[in-house]
Amino acid sequence: MSRHNYPAMRYFILTLLLSVSPALAQSPQTSGQVLRALPLDFEENTDSAPAIAPQAPPATPNAAPLAPGEPASPAEAPSPLNSKPTGDDAVRLQIFLDQSNFGPGVIDGRIGQFSELAVKSWNENNGHPIDSWEAVNIAARKAVPNPYAVAVVPDITEKWVNPNLPYKKADQAKQKQMSYRSNGEFMSERYHTDVPYLIELNSQSKINNLKPRDTIVVPNVKAFEIENLTGAAFKQDEALSQRHAVVDTKLNQVRIYEANLRALVVADPNAPASVANQSLIAAFPITPGKPQFIRYGKWEMKNAVELPVWRYDQQLLDTGKRGTESLNIPGGPNNPVGVLWCGLSKPGIGLHGTSDPETIGRSRSSGCIRLANWDIVRIPAMLRPGCSVEIR
């Protein structure tokens, strides 16, 4: 059975699980953490948490596998290790790459350009043939035995969701915050996916009518917890400010390197396996600016600010030149520059988040470099003001 035939089955399983575990349905835990990982085979698993390879943090620290006797969904035939995975193995791989800081884009079980680029980057970092699938598939199966989990819609959605958020910029400027527009949007970004995939895993009715303390099936990935953002401004750091980022506008990927070490954009796919490139520490999918607005060259990161206010300047968007009229759009996940702004020494240009993660790599920005919010929020742990950013 292919993965695409699973949604109704998973929804039935979840309903049955909650019926035999009423404490789960009535859980007072409302922080939005994953409550249970869902193994998709018939093997009993009584470990306290899924094992994770050393280079990747635990995907869901509070997850717990199904206890013996609880229902599990039918097993599917595993994908060949030496080829592009499908079905649940594809979800496992995307989760593994995401948690290893080699972002595959939206986690949805569909292995596309960004997943393939992430595999190449992971292989380069670990010294495997660039186009090989075997090593990364083995690592993903070991690290992510349970690709799905049950998560609670947290009470804090009442603070971060506004179904009446306006679309006109003049009206947005009057808001206190650019919130999510629905609980489904909140939960999809929280678990690094999109609303259509949550609908596929659950049902359209379930996702369209989500409310706090409801439970849904999600990818078993470490949650992006927007409630932890405070509006902080990050300062220079002795080590992180010495690092280097390369923005490849042709591959739509940003790669982050340790200081003063080799910085390859992509290794030669025909080259034999070599020493692992430990200088490459992360890579994420991006959307670059429109060709006429791309500012090639080597720049310095000047600042990094959470929940930034965005200056909406239509003339700047249209021509690349700053206008005299503008609006200030408040911070929040639906701010066009997302939840983090990293300004460069080239005025008006920066790395930032987005209100539309599903468009990363497809649409063009007006000069800046866009990442998904769950990716950009990791940047201050890897890069700080003073580091160099090369746009190629």
Secondary structure, DSSP 4 states (H G I P E B T S, - for coil): --GGG-HHHHHHHHHHHHHH-HHHHT----S--EEEEE--SS-----SS----TTS--S-TT--PPPTTS--PPP-PPPPTTS---HHHHHHHHHHHHHTTB--SS-SS---HHHHHHHHHHHHHHTS-TT--HHHHHHHHHH-S--EEEEEPPTTHHHHB-TT--SSHHHHTTSS---BSSHHHHHHHHTTS-HHHHHHHS-HHHHHT--TT-EEEEESS----GGG----BPPP-TTGGG-EEEEETTTTEEEEE-TTS---SS--TTSPP-S--TTEEEEEE-B-B-GGG---EEEEB---EESPPEEE-HHHHHHSS--S--EEEPPSTTSTTTTEEEEBSSTT-EEE--S-GGGTTTS-BSSSEE--HHHHTTGGGT--TT-EEEE-
